Structure formats: C-alpha cells, structure tokens
Amino acid sequence: MYFEWLRPWFKPSQSSNQHSLKGAWTFRVHGVPQDWDQAKLKAVHEALSPVSGLGGHAFGSFKNRHGEHMWLRDALQNNITEGDSKPIARVMVYGYDSSLPQSNSFQNLEDLGPAFHSHLRRLAATFQPIIFIAHSLGGLIVKQVCAHNIRLNSSLTVRRVLIYLSKSKDEDDQKPMRSVYRIVFFGVPHSGMDIQSLISMVGDGPNRFLLESLGSTNSQVLSTQQREFLLALGGQGQSEIVCCYETLMSPTAKKDENGKWAMTGPAAILVSKLSATHCRPWEDGAQYICPINRTHSEILKFGPEDHEYENALGRIEGLVRRALTSRRRSPRPNFSQEAQECLRSLAFEQMENRAHDVERPITGTCEWLLQHQTYTSWATSNRGMLWIKGKLGAGKSTLLKYAFSNQQQASSARDSDLVLSFFFHGRGDELQKTPLGFFRSLLHQVLKQVPEALSDLVASFEQKCK
C-alpha cells in the first residue's frame, strides 16, 4: 500500500521527531518513491482517502498520542493485502485548514469543498473504487460533495462534495460518483454536536458561522445536507456506510491563567451516538455501527497493538474487500436528471427519522422470531401479511426492525428481491403518520433501487413540471 500526502500543510523538520519519516512514507504530491515496484503500483486500483476533522491535522489526527505510530502508514498498509503481500489499496491523505482559535478565516461548509472536489475528480481518474475514512467535519465535507444542490455560482464542501456530484451532469463528476462505493465515518456529527465551549473559544471571530452550523440545536444546514445525502449514493446494496462513535466524554475548551485556550474544561459528550450514527436506517447492525472507546478528538488516534484499532480495522478491511468484489458486479443505477428530480420531490425531511429512532434489540432477544412457525411460513410464501401486535411499549417496532434487517440481508444474498419499509409515527409530522407519506416513501425506495420500474411515474412528473 502506497502512502501519499495530498495537501502538505506543514514542512517536516529534519531536526524534529514530531513527524519522523520512515517506511514508504512520502510527502510527494505527484509521482511515487524511487524504490516502489511500478508493476505492483499499476495493479492497485482502489483508493483509501482519509479526511481529518475540525481543527485536526492531516498527520496528527491519525497518530497515537505521545507516540510516533501513525496507523495509516505504519499498520494499515500491512494489514490489508493479498496473499503475496501485494497492495490492495493506495492510502491518500487529504488535509485542509480548519483551526479555530485566533483564526481569520470566515470559510463555511460550502467554502471548504472546491479543493476536495478537485481531489476526488483526480482520484476517480485513476482509482475505482474509492473508500473514504472521514473524521468529524471531514465527514460533512465528504457528504456535501456527494449531494450538493446544483447552483452555478455555488462553491462546494466529504458529505457536500458527494451531494454535488450526484446532481451534476458533468461526466467528470459522474465518474467519481460511480467510484465512491463506501465511507467510514468517525465521530461525524450528522445531526450536530456540542459546540458550547468552542463558541467561547472563537468568540465573535470570522469562523463563528462555520462552528454554529455544526451545532446540535436545529441546524438547518445539517438537516438539509442529510436529506440530500440520502439521495446521493443510491439505495440499499448500492453502497455501504459504516458509522463509528465515541464512548468517552471529551474535555472541553477552557482558557488558562495566561489567556491561552486548551482542552482542559469539564468533560462532555461532543458528538452523541444518535448524531454519529444518524445516517441510513438500514445500516444499523454491528457490521455498520462501531463504538470506539475514545474521546472525540482521539477517536482515530490508534497505537500499536491497539484493541480499538482492531475494532475499526475489521470494518475497514471488510469494506475494502467487498468494494473489490463489487467492481465485478453490475454498476449502480445511473439516474437521469429527471429521475433525480422525481426522487427529490418524493422525499421529505422526516422520512427516515422514525426508523432510525427505533432502538436496536439487545443481542439474542429477537432471534426467536426467525424460528417461529408463523414467521417462517410468511417469509417463504410469495404473498401474505404478517401482523405483529402487542401492548403499547412491548417492543413491536424493535421486533419489526429486527425482522426487516434480517429480510434485507437475505435479499442482498439473493440480489433479486426488493425490501421496502415505512415506520409510521403517531406523534410525528403529517407525512410521518398518513398514507400520503407512506406511499411517497415506498415510491422513493422503489425508484432508487429499480429506476426503470417507475418510468411512467418519472414521465408523469416531468409532464407536470412543464
């Protein structure tokens, strides 16, 4: 695995051991090390692209604290290989400036994206598939480029870049979208984070707007981004997302007696489990949800022989190997511009909220259902309804969510069935508890998975828009 630094924000000092050089590490933006096996490099078609988080460092964010072990360079390249130690993927770190204290920058989420957009287009020209490893704010940047609203005068932000690409008509943008198969999010605040102490740090500085857009109190920026991102990567089976969340409280920002800011304040949960895993409702099992016993800033600081690294590695390696297998299968549906517009008209902001809010069952508590005669009879029949009924609060929704997940896995293995879901929410908004919301959701799911099945619907939508 070849390790490359894409945007060097620091110049390594020969006298400093803070960023010591070893192994195959290189700071070259273009080209490869002199001793690299060119034949092996040409055989590498997969790219792993880590993106650091808010106030993070593209090297230090992935290095264990008080040590020199940088796991992307010193471990990952040796852990994901083929039998003959042939590299499977190329690790290409992406860095950007998002420092908070004493910053003169007034960039926001949309301003952070243009350079990353260019980076992704360059990656897609050489590598397929592409897997992102994104921390905190870096994950929001990835998402934005996936699903960005097409506005000719708009700049871009891994979430925002993907939003943009999914709507672009430019073939150079569509190619990256077909290349992005999988993403691993670490502590990404999909629905916001605790920014109280950080607001005190930035004061009325120009970057306050960026920070406030990440807040957990009704952030319209994140809400809109999440809605658009759900449309960007296709339906179930067309891409994979793993969400890792912190399980240690983090120290907050506090000014010391000398007037300097340091993370020495009272501990708090900066990104909750609910926010870090609020992504796609069908990816809610242990394969896709990963707890990391670290604070928010240290969630990617793995050391040698680190149990938490092994925990994350299992998910990353699984994605890498499945991505290679996916290249041999049929590509994801290529949605026309009209189909994409139709999808957006069917979607509504709270469409997935109820399914996501239903708690996952404790291990072993729902397995009896799969052996129940009524369930097995229903699951093997071509038609019919399974009615699960019980008292209020008895766990009907949890049991149904478990059954739904099991059917999804069986369908993925057969690669033929469509598995659709809608969880009514009696206390939710109008569309969450009415037949209109139910049918809009089902049509949206069918159109995402089998766009050709709803050609008449798309044609009707196009006619109404004229």
GIPE-V154066 format. One record per pair of residues at least 6 apart in sequence whose C-alpha atoms are under 7 Angstrom apart, sorted by sequence separation. I is the first residue (numbers start at 0). J is the second residue. D is the distance in Angstrom with one decimal. If there is no record, write none. Layout:
# GIPE-V154066
i/j/d
I/J/D
I/J/D
This chain:
# GIPE-V154066
i/j/d
51/57/5.4
62/68/5.6
63/69/6.5
80/86/5.0
81/87/6.6
167/173/7.0
201/207/6.2
212/218/6.0
232/238/6.3
254/260/4.3
368/374/6.7
369/375/6.6
377/383/6.7
389/395/6.6
410/416/5.3
430/436/4.2
11/18/6.4
62/69/4.1
80/87/5.3
253/260/5.5
254/261/6.2
291/298/6.5
301/308/5.7
388/395/6.8
424/431/5.4
425/432/5.6
446/453/6.2
61/69/5.7
62/70/6.5
79/87/6.6
164/172/5.3
165/173/7.0
212/220/6.2
252/260/6.4
253/261/5.5
377/385/6.6
387/395/6.7
423/431/5.7
424/432/5.3
51/60/6.3
61/70/6.5
164/173/6.3
198/207/7.0
252/261/5.5
253/262/6.0
423/432/5.1
61/71/6.9
252/262/4.4
253/263/5.8
144/155/6.4
165/176/6.4
251/262/5.0
252/263/6.1
253/264/5.0
407/418/6.1
144/156/5.8
145/157/6.9
146/158/7.0
147/159/5.4
164/176/6.2
250/262/5.4
251/263/6.0
252/264/5.4
276/288/7.0
143/156/5.4
144/157/5.7
145/158/5.6
146/159/5.7
147/160/6.3
250/263/5.6
251/264/4.5
143/157/5.7
144/158/5.4
145/159/5.5
146/160/6.4
147/161/6.7
148/162/6.9
149/163/6.5
250/264/5.4
251/265/5.8
142/157/4.2
143/158/3.3
144/159/3.5
145/160/4.4
146/161/4.6
147/162/3.7
148/163/5.8
250/265/5.7
251/266/5.9
292/307/7.0
140/156/4.7
141/157/0.5
142/158/0.9
143/159/0.7
144/160/0.8
145/161/1.0
146/162/1.0
147/163/3.1
250/266/4.3
251/267/6.8
291/307/6.1
421/437/6.3
140/157/3.7
141/158/3.5
142/159/4.3
143/160/4.2
144/161/3.3
145/162/3.0
146/163/4.2
147/164/6.8
149/166/6.4
249/266/5.0
250/267/6.4
139/157/5.5
140/158/4.7
141/159/5.6
142/160/5.9
143/161/5.3
144/162/4.7
145/163/5.1
146/164/6.1
148/166/6.9
149/167/6.7
248/266/5.6
249/267/5.3
138/157/5.1
139/158/4.4
140/159/5.1
141/160/5.4
142/161/5.1
143/162/4.8
144/163/4.7
145/164/5.1
146/165/5.3
147/166/6.9
248/267/5.0
249/268/6.1
421/440/6.9
137/157/6.2
138/158/5.9
139/159/6.4
140/160/6.3
141/161/6.0
142/162/6.1
143/163/6.5
144/164/5.9
145/165/5.6
146/166/6.6
194/214/5.9
248/268/4.9
249/269/6.6
2/23/6.6
3/24/7.0
4/25/6.8
192/213/6.2
193/214/6.2
1/23/6.8
2/24/5.8
3/25/5.9
4/26/5.1
191/213/5.1
192/214/5.1
193/215/6.2
419/441/6.5
2/25/6.8
3/26/6.3
4/27/6.4
5/28/5.3
191/214/4.8
192/215/4.8
3/27/6.7
4/28/6.2
191/215/3.8
190/215/6.1
419/444/6.6
269/295/6.7
191/218/7.0
112/140/6.4
116/144/6.6
244/272/5.8
286/314/6.9
190/221/6.1
244/275/5.6
108/140/6.9
112/144/6.9
189/221/6.7
190/222/6.9
243/275/7.0
242/275/6.6
365/398/6.3
242/276/5.5
57/92/6.8
57/93/6.6
57/94/4.8
360/397/6.2
359/397/6.2
357/396/6.6
358/397/6.1
357/397/6.1
47/88/6.4
113/154/6.2
45/87/6.6
46/88/5.2
47/89/5.9
48/90/5.8
49/91/6.8
50/92/6.4
112/154/6.7
113/155/4.9
43/86/6.6
45/88/4.6
46/89/4.8
47/90/4.7
48/91/4.9
49/92/5.0
50/93/5.2
51/94/6.4
54/97/4.8
112/155/3.9
113/156/6.5
43/87/5.9
44/88/6.7
45/89/6.4
46/90/6.0
47/91/6.2
48/92/5.5
49/93/6.2
50/94/6.4
53/97/5.7
54/98/4.3
110/154/5.8
111/155/6.5
112/156/3.0
116/160/5.9
246/290/6.5
43/88/5.8
48/93/6.8
54/99/6.2
109/154/5.6
110/155/5.9
111/156/4.6
242/287/6.1
243/288/5.9
244/289/6.4
245/290/6.1
246/291/6.1
247/292/5.8
249/294/5.0
39/85/6.9
43/89/6.9
109/155/4.6
110/156/5.9
138/184/6.1
241/287/4.4
242/288/5.2
243/289/4.5
244/290/5.1
245/291/5.1
246/292/4.9
247/293/5.1
248/294/5.7
249/295/6.1
109/156/4.3
240/287/6.7
241/288/6.0
242/289/6.2
243/290/5.6
244/291/5.9
245/292/5.9
246/293/6.0
247/294/4.8
24/72/6.8
108/156/5.2
112/160/6.3
139/187/7.0
243/291/6.5
245/293/5.5
246/294/6.8
129/178/5.5
130/179/6.2
138/187/5.6
245/294/5.7
128/178/4.6
129/179/4.9
130/180/6.4
131/181/6.7
132/182/6.1
133/183/6.3
134/184/6.1
135/185/6.4
245/295/5.9
120/171/6.7
123/174/6.4
127/178/5.1
128/179/5.9
129/180/6.3
130/181/5.0
131/182/4.7
132/183/4.8
133/184/5.1
134/185/4.7
135/186/5.1
136/187/6.5
120/172/6.7
123/175/5.0
128/180/6.2
130/182/5.5
131/183/6.1
132/184/6.1
133/185/6.0
134/186/6.0
135/187/4.0
200/252/6.9
134/187/5.9
135/188/6.3
245/298/6.3
120/175/6.0
123/178/6.3
196/251/6.0
197/252/6.1
119/175/6.6
196/252/5.3
181/238/5.7
182/239/6.6
183/240/5.9
184/241/6.1
185/242/6.2
186/243/6.1
180/238/4.9
181/239/4.8
182/240/4.9
183/241/4.7
184/242/4.8
185/243/4.7
186/244/4.9
180/239/6.5
181/240/5.6
182/241/6.4
183/242/6.0
184/243/5.9
185/244/6.1
186/245/6.3
162/227/6.4
162/228/5.6
165/231/5.2
354/422/5.7
162/231/5.8
353/422/6.0
2/72/6.3
158/228/6.8
161/231/6.7
280/351/6.6
353/424/6.3
280/354/6.1
280/355/5.1
0/76/4.8
193/269/4.8
192/269/5.5
193/270/6.5
192/270/4.8
46/126/5.9
45/126/5.2
143/224/6.6
146/227/5.5
350/431/6.7
44/126/4.7
45/127/5.3
46/128/6.6
47/129/6.1
48/130/6.2
49/131/5.7
50/132/6.2
51/133/6.2
52/134/4.8
53/135/6.3
146/228/5.1
188/270/5.9
349/431/7.0
44/127/5.6
45/128/5.1
46/129/4.8
47/130/4.9
48/131/4.8
49/132/4.3
50/133/4.7
51/134/5.2
52/135/4.6
53/136/5.1
145/228/6.6
191/274/6.3
45/129/5.9
46/130/6.2
47/131/5.8
48/132/6.0
49/133/5.6
50/134/6.3
52/136/4.6
186/270/6.4
190/274/4.9
52/137/4.7
146/231/5.3
189/274/5.3
0/86/4.6
5/91/6.4
51/137/5.4
142/228/6.2
145/231/5.8
188/274/5.3
189/275/5.9
0/87/6.6
2/89/6.4
3/90/6.4
4/91/6.0
5/92/5.8
6/93/6.1
50/137/5.3
188/275/5.2
190/277/6.9
0/88/5.7
1/89/5.0
2/90/4.9
3/91/4.9
4/92/5.3
5/93/5.5
6/94/5.5
187/275/5.2
189/277/5.9
0/89/5.1
1/90/6.1
2/91/6.0
3/92/6.4
4/93/7.0
186/275/5.4
189/278/6.9
0/90/6.7
350/440/6.8
346/439/7.0
237/331/5.7
345/439/5.3
346/440/6.7
345/440/7.0
346/443/6.6
345/443/5.9
100/200/6.1
105/205/4.5
106/206/6.4
100/201/5.7
104/205/5.9
105/206/4.5
107/208/6.8
108/209/6.5
342/443/5.9
99/201/6.2
103/205/6.0
104/206/5.7
107/209/4.6
106/209/6.8
102/206/7.0
186/295/6.4
185/298/6.9
341/457/6.2
338/457/5.9
341/460/6.4
337/457/6.7
226/348/5.8
281/404/6.8
337/461/6.7
181/318/6.7
180/322/6.5
236/411/6.6
128/322/6.5
234/447/5.5
233/447/5.9
234/448/5.5
70/301/6.3
70/302/7.0
68/302/5.9
68/303/6.7
64/300/6.6
63/300/4.4
79/316/6.4
61/299/5.4
62/300/5.1
63/301/5.1
60/299/6.5
61/300/5.0
62/301/6.5
63/302/5.0
60/300/6.4
